[in-house]
Structure formats: structure tokens, C-alpha cells
Amino acid sequence: MTDKQPNNPLHGITLEHLLTQLVDHYGWEYLGQRININCFKSDPSIKSSLKFLRKTLWAREKVEQLYIATLAQQEPDPWQKARDML
């Protein structure tokens, strides 16, 4: 069995890495506007957001979708750079 998943752009990327990249790129205020969840609006932190996102599938999916869309806009081959950063 192979470890590669070419059709899964999130393979090998942790939720913490994904969230940190989004916060660095957009900031908490934009994330709170884009994805309406309190952990992004009220005293936001990586730790509290990770706790919420790990328990709340719909919110995690929205964050993952934003991450994928952001990478797709930034560079021609976003998945390779994301894998290289690990």
C-alpha cells in the first residue's frame, strides 16, 4: 500500500499547520467574517480554534475549503509547496 494520495491536497497537512497558515495570511478578523464561528471572533487563539474544529466537522470543512482555495489562488502547484513545508 502506498502513502501517497495524489487526489487529496490535504494529505500530510495537519489542522494546526493549515490554521496557522490561514491566520498568518488573512488574520483572525477576516477568518471570523468569512467563517462565522465564535472561536475566530471572541478572543481567538490557535489552541481554542483547534479544539473547536476537531469537534465540529462542518466548521473544519469550511476551514479546509478556504485553505485549498487560498493555495489555488497563490501559486501554480500549491500542493507541492505545502508538502515541502512539512
GIMO-V893170 format. One record per helix or strand. SS is the DSSP state (A for helix, B for strand). FROM is the first residue (numbers start at 0). TO is the last residue. If there is no record, write none. Layout:
{{SS:FROM:TO} {SS:FROM:TO}}
//
This chain:
{{A:14:25} {A:27:33} {A:37:40} {A:45:54} {A:56:73} {A:77:83}}
//
